Amino acid sequence: MSAEANLEKLNLELPPAPKPAGVYKPCVIVGNMAYLSGHGPLKPDGNLIVGRLGEDMDLEAGYAAARQVGLTLLASIKANLGSLDRVKRVVKALALVRCTDAFDQQPAVVNGFSELFREVFGEECGVGARSAMGTNALPGGIAVEIEVILEIEA
């Protein structure tokens, strides 16, 4: 089944594709690779999910925030590539989780993103290499930021 069909079957609502908040491009295509800049957890109503894991957010809320980042990335992929079906595979994701020094469950938080991409693109194409790191600050106090590198159909 195609990624577009999976998205429809899962009945997922994508937020609007975010506009750059600085001097960068949300997506740069070089040959058959797409590099997506860091995205935050943008909700369909235009608000962001903010908070700090281990302080005012628990693992479940962090997982939901990472999943919302995944939805935001899907919106950017559609906006920049025209269709999710152009994605051949997820190559690499880098995730940053805003958290306290004591919080050490960043990989479990980022599974919210990874499991969504697996659902949409499939096990073989949707699961790539990944890093999940904690940080003390992210822009606007967002809970999670994720960037991805994709192999795409030219």
C-alpha positions in Angstrom: 0.0 0.0 0.0 1.3 3.5 -0.8 2.2 6.0 1.9 -0.6 8.3 0.7 -3.1 5.4 1.0 -1.7 4.5 4.5 -2.1 8.2 5.6 -5.7 8.1 4.5 -6.4 4.7 6.1 -4.9 5.9 9.4 -7.2 8.9 9.2 -4.4 11.3 10.3 -4.8 15.1 10.3 -1.7 16.9 9.1 -1.0 20.4 10.4 -0.2 23.1 7.8 3.4 22.8 6.5 5.3 25.3 8.7 7.0 28.3 7.2 10.7 29.0 8.0 11.2 30.8 11.3 14.7 32.0 10.3 17.2 32.0 7.4 16.9 28.4 6.2 14.8 26.2 3.8 12.4 23.6 5.3 13.5 21.1 2.7 16.6 21.0 0.4 16.6 18.4 -2.4 20.0 17.3 -3.8 19.8 14.5 -6.4 17.7 11.8 -5.0 18.0 12.9 -1.4 15.7 15.3 0.6 17.1 17.0 3.7 14.3 18.3 6.0 15.3 21.0 8.6 14.4 20.6 12.2 10.6 20.6 12.8 8.6 21.1 16.0 5.3 19.7 17.2 2.9 21.9 15.2 -0.7 21.2 15.8 -3.4 21.6 13.1 -4.6 24.8 15.0 -1.2 26.4 14.5 -0.1 26.0 18.2 3.1 24.2 19.2 3.4 21.6 22.0 5.7 23.1 24.6 7.2 21.7 27.8 10.1 19.9 29.3 10.2 16.2 29.8 10.8 15.2 33.4 9.4 18.6 34.6 5.9 19.4 33.2 5.6 16.6 30.7 5.7 12.8 31.2 6.8 10.1 28.8 3.3 9.7 27.3 3.1 13.5 26.6 6.6 13.5 25.1 5.7 10.5 22.9 2.6 12.4 21.6 4.7 15.5 21.0 7.2 13.4 18.9 4.3 11.9 17.0 3.0 15.4 16.3 6.5 16.4 15.0 6.2 13.4 12.6 2.8 14.7 11.4 4.4 18.1 10.8 7.3 16.5 8.9 4.7 14.6 6.7 3.0 17.9 6.0 6.4 19.4 4.8 7.2 16.3 2.8 3.8 16.6 1.0 4.3 20.3 0.4 7.8 20.0 -0.9 7.6 16.7 -2.8 4.0 16.8 -3.9 3.3 13.3 -2.6 4.5 11.1 0.2 4.8 8.3 -2.4 8.0 10.0 -3.7 9.8 8.8 -0.5 11.8 5.7 -1.2 13.1 5.4 2.4 13.9 7.2 5.6 17.6 7.3 5.8 18.3 9.1 9.1 16.5 11.1 11.8 18.0 13.3 14.4 15.8 14.1 17.3 16.2 16.5 20.2 14.1 16.2 23.3 13.8 19.2 25.7 14.2 17.6 29.2 15.7 17.8 32.6 19.1 16.5 33.3 17.7 13.5 35.1 15.4 12.5 32.2 17.0 9.6 30.3 14.1 8.2 28.1 14.7 10.2 25.0 14.6 7.1 22.7 11.1 6.1 24.1 9.9 9.7 23.5 11.2 9.7 19.9 9.4 6.3 19.2 6.3 8.5 18.8 7.9 9.8 15.6 9.5 6.5 14.5 6.4 4.4 14.9 4.3 7.0 12.9 6.8 6.9 10.0 6.8 3.1 10.2 3.0 3.1 10.0 2.9 5.5 7.0 5.9 4.3 5.0 6.2 0.6 6.1 8.8 -1.3 8.1 11.4 -1.4 5.3 11.1 2.1 4.0 9.9 4.0 7.1 12.5 2.9 9.7 16.0 4.4 9.3 19.0 5.2 11.3 18.2 7.5 14.3 19.7 9.6 17.1 17.7 10.7 20.1 19.4 13.3 22.3 18.3 15.4 25.3 18.8 19.1 25.5 18.0 21.9 28.0 16.5 24.3 25.4 14.7 24.3 22.1 13.2 27.2 20.1 10.1 28.6 21.7 10.2 26.0 24.5 9.0 23.2 22.1 9.2 19.7 23.6 10.7 17.9 20.6 12.5 18.9 17.4 13.3 16.4 14.6 15.1 16.6 11.3 15.2 13.8 8.7 17.1 12.7 5.6 15.1 10.9 2.9 15.9 9.0 -0.2 13.3 10.1 -2.8 12.2 9.2 -6.3 13.8 11.8 -8.6 
